[in-house]
Amino acid sequence: ALNIKKLQEIGSFRGIRHRKGLPVRGQRTKTNARTRKGPKRTVANKKKATIG
């Protein structure tokens, strides 16, 4: 186990990922990063398109 604080201080890629709360070990984040990102934030005001 490496020191996370050290990674953040030297400004490495992994340190930045830790700071942003994103996956650190190269997983995809387009889908499936929910454990690191936390619960889904729903997009507000997505109403169906009205005809007319």
DSSP file (Angstrom, degrees, kcal/mol; ACC not computed):
  #  RESIDUE AA STRUCTURE BP1 BP2  ACC     N-H-->O    O-->H-N    N-H-->O    O-->H-N    TCO  KAPPA ALPHA  PHI   PSI    X-CA   Y-CA   Z-CA
    1    1 A A              0   0    0      0, 0.0     2,-0.2     0, 0.0     3,-0.0   0.000 360.0 360.0 360.0 119.5    0.0    0.0    0.0
    2    2 A L        -     0   0    0      1,-0.1     2,-0.7     2,-0.0     3,-0.1  -0.498 360.0 -92.7 -85.4 159.3    1.5    3.3   -1.1
    3    3 A N     >  -     0   0    0      1,-0.2     4,-1.9    -2,-0.2     5,-0.1  -0.616  31.2-162.8 -76.7 114.2    0.9    6.6    0.7
    4    4 A I  H  > S+     0   0    0     -2,-0.7     4,-2.2     1,-0.2     5,-0.2   0.879  90.3  56.5 -64.2 -39.2   -2.2    8.2   -0.9
    5    5 A K  H  > S+     0   0    0      1,-0.2     4,-2.1     2,-0.2    -1,-0.2   0.889 106.6  50.1 -60.1 -39.8   -1.3   11.6    0.7
    6    6 A K  H  > S+     0   0    0      2,-0.2     4,-2.2     1,-0.2    -1,-0.2   0.911 108.4  52.0 -65.3 -43.2    2.2   11.4   -1.0
    7    7 A L  H  <>S+     0   0    0     -4,-1.9     5,-1.7     1,-0.2     4,-0.4   0.884 111.5  47.6 -60.1 -39.4    0.6   10.6   -4.4
    8    8 A Q  H ><5S+     0   0    0     -4,-2.2     3,-0.6     7,-0.2    -1,-0.2   0.885 110.3  52.1 -69.8 -38.7   -1.7   13.7   -4.0
    9    9 A E  H 3<5S+     0   0    0     -4,-2.1    -2,-0.2     1,-0.2    -1,-0.2   0.887 108.4  48.8 -67.3 -39.8    1.2   16.0   -2.9
   10   10 A I  T 3<5S-     0   0    0     -4,-2.2    -1,-0.2    -5,-0.1    -2,-0.2   0.552 109.6-125.2 -79.5  -5.0    3.4   15.1   -5.9
   11   11 A G  T < 5 +     0   0    0     -3,-0.6    -3,-0.2    -4,-0.4    -2,-0.1   0.832  48.5 165.9  70.0  33.1    0.4   15.7   -8.2
   12   12 A S     >< -     0   0    0     -5,-1.7     4,-2.3     1,-0.1     5,-0.2  -0.321  52.1-106.5 -75.4 164.6    0.6   12.3   -9.9
   13   13 A F  H  > S+     0   0    0      1,-0.2     4,-2.3     2,-0.2     5,-0.2   0.929 123.2  49.3 -54.2 -47.8   -2.3   11.0  -12.1
   14   14 A R  H  > S+     0   0    0      1,-0.2     4,-2.2     2,-0.2    -1,-0.2   0.871 108.6  52.9 -63.2 -37.7   -3.2    8.6   -9.3
   15   15 A G  H  > S+     0   0    0     -8,-0.4     4,-2.1     2,-0.2    -1,-0.2   0.901 109.1  49.2 -62.8 -41.4   -3.1   11.3   -6.7
   16   16 A I  H  X S+     0   0    0     -4,-2.3     4,-2.4     2,-0.2    -2,-0.2   0.898 109.3  52.3 -65.1 -41.5   -5.5   13.4   -8.8
   17   17 A R  H  X>S+     0   0    0     -4,-2.3     5,-2.4     1,-0.2     4,-1.0   0.908 109.6  49.7 -60.8 -42.0   -7.9   10.4   -9.2
   18   18 A H  H  <5S+     0   0    0     -4,-2.2     3,-0.4     1,-0.2    -1,-0.2   0.910 110.8  49.9 -62.4 -41.8   -7.9   10.0   -5.5
   19   19 A R  H  <5S+     0   0    0     -4,-2.1    -2,-0.2     1,-0.2    -1,-0.2   0.892 113.2  45.0 -65.1 -40.8   -8.6   13.6   -4.9
   20   20 A K  H  <5S-     0   0    0     -4,-2.4    -1,-0.2    -5,-0.1    -2,-0.2   0.587 111.3-120.4 -79.7 -10.3  -11.5   13.6   -7.4
   21   21 A G  T  <5 +     0   0    0     -4,-1.0    -3,-0.2    -3,-0.4    -4,-0.1   0.877  66.5 135.1  72.5  37.9  -12.9   10.4   -6.0
   22   22 A L      < -     0   0    0     -5,-2.4    -1,-0.2    -6,-0.1    -2,-0.1  -0.710  66.6 -73.0-112.0 165.6  -12.6    8.5   -9.3
   23   23 A P        -     0   0    0      0, 0.0     3,-0.2     0, 0.0    -1,-0.1  -0.312  39.7-166.1 -59.8 141.9  -11.3    5.0  -10.0
   24   24 A V  S    S+     0   0    0      1,-0.1     2,-0.1     2,-0.1    -7,-0.1   0.705  72.1  67.4-101.8 -26.3   -7.5    4.8   -9.7
   25   25 A R  S    S-     0   0    0      1,-0.1    -1,-0.1   -11,-0.0   -11,-0.0  -0.083 116.1 -89.0 -99.8  36.6   -6.7    1.5  -11.3
   26   26 A G  S    S+     0   0    0     -3,-0.2     2,-0.1     1,-0.2    -1,-0.1   0.691  72.0 153.3  77.4  20.5   -7.6    2.2  -14.9
   27   27 A Q        -     0   0    0      1,-0.1    -1,-0.2     2,-0.0     2,-0.1  -0.427  51.8 -95.6 -78.0 159.9  -11.3    1.1  -14.9
   28   28 A R        -     0   0    0      1,-0.1    -1,-0.1    -2,-0.1     0, 0.0  -0.450  32.7-173.9 -71.3 148.0  -13.8    2.6  -17.3
   29   29 A T        +     0   0    0     -2,-0.1     4,-0.2    -3,-0.1    -1,-0.1   0.420  67.9  84.8-122.4  -3.7  -15.8    5.6  -16.1
   30   30 A K  S    S+     0   0    0      1,-0.2     2,-0.3     2,-0.1     3,-0.1   0.941 114.4   3.2 -62.2 -45.1  -18.2    6.2  -19.0
   31   31 A T  S    S+     0   0    0      1,-0.2    -1,-0.2     2,-0.0     0, 0.0  -0.883 125.8  27.9-125.8 164.8  -20.3    3.5  -17.3
   32   32 A N        +     0   0    0     -2,-0.3    -1,-0.2     1,-0.1    -2,-0.1   0.935  67.1 115.9  55.6  68.2  -19.8    1.6  -14.0
   33   33 A A    >>  +     0   0    0     -4,-0.2     4,-2.4    -3,-0.1     3,-0.5   0.013  34.7 126.6-138.3  30.4  -17.8    3.7  -11.6
   34   34 A R  H 3>  +     0   0    0      1,-0.2     4,-2.5     2,-0.2    -5,-0.0   0.787  63.2  59.1 -66.8 -31.8  -20.6    4.0   -9.1
   35   35 A T  H 34 S+     0   0    0      1,-0.2    -1,-0.2     2,-0.2    -2,-0.0   0.918 116.2  35.2 -63.2 -41.0  -18.8    2.8   -6.0
   36   36 A R  H <4 S+     0   0    0     -3,-0.5    -2,-0.2     1,-0.2    -1,-0.2   0.861 122.7  44.4 -79.5 -37.4  -16.2    5.5   -6.3
   37   37 A K  H  < S-     0   0    0     -4,-2.4    -2,-0.2     1,-0.2    -3,-0.2   0.753 102.6-138.5 -80.6 -24.5  -18.5    8.2   -7.6
   38   38 A G     <  -     0   0    0     -4,-2.5    -1,-0.2    -5,-0.2     3,-0.1  -0.458  51.6  -8.9  92.7-171.6  -21.3    7.6   -5.2
   39   39 A P  S    S-     0   0    0      0, 0.0     2,-0.1     0, 0.0    -4,-0.0  -0.162  86.6 -87.4 -61.4 153.9  -25.1    7.5   -5.9
   40   40 A K        -     0   0    0      1,-0.1     2,-0.7     0, 0.0    -2,-0.0  -0.344  31.6-142.6 -62.3 135.1  -26.3    8.7   -9.3
   41   41 A R        -     0   0    0     -3,-0.1     2,-0.1    -2,-0.1    -1,-0.1  -0.906  23.4-139.1 -97.0 113.8  -27.0   12.4   -9.6
   42   42 A T        -     0   0    0     -2,-0.7     2,-0.4     1,-0.1     0, 0.0  -0.448  16.2-112.3 -77.3 145.6  -30.1   12.6  -11.8
   43   43 A V        -     0   0    0     -2,-0.1     3,-0.4     1,-0.1    -1,-0.1  -0.640  36.7-126.8 -78.2 126.7  -30.3   15.2  -14.5
   44   44 A A  S    S+     0   0    0     -2,-0.4    -1,-0.1     1,-0.2     0, 0.0  -0.377  77.7  16.2 -76.2 151.2  -33.0   17.8  -13.6
   45   45 A N        +     0   0    0      1,-0.2     2,-0.9    -2,-0.1    -1,-0.2   0.903  65.2 158.4  60.8  52.6  -35.9   18.8  -16.0
   46   46 A K        +     0   0    0     -3,-0.4     2,-0.2     2,-0.0    -1,-0.2  -0.686  18.6 169.1-105.2  79.5  -35.9   16.0  -18.5
   47   47 A K        -     0   0    0     -2,-0.9     2,-0.1     1,-0.1     3,-0.1  -0.543  40.5 -95.8 -90.5 155.4  -39.4   16.4  -19.8
   48   48 A K        -     0   0    0     -2,-0.2     2,-0.2     1,-0.1    -1,-0.1  -0.401  48.5 -98.2 -67.7 145.3  -40.8   14.6  -22.9
   49   49 A A        -     0   0    0     -2,-0.1     2,-0.3     1,-0.1    -1,-0.1  -0.440  38.1-132.7 -67.5 132.5  -40.8   16.7  -26.1
   50   50 A T        -     0   0    0     -2,-0.2     2,-0.4    -3,-0.1    -1,-0.1  -0.655  12.9-127.7 -89.4 143.8  -44.2   18.4  -26.8
   51   51 A I              0   0    0     -2,-0.3    -1,-0.0     1,-0.2     0, 0.0  -0.760 360.0 360.0 -91.5 130.8  -45.7   18.2  -30.3
   52   52 A G              0   0    0     -2,-0.4    -1,-0.2     0, 0.0    -2,-0.0   0.399 360.0 360.0 137.0 360.0  -46.8   21.5  -31.8
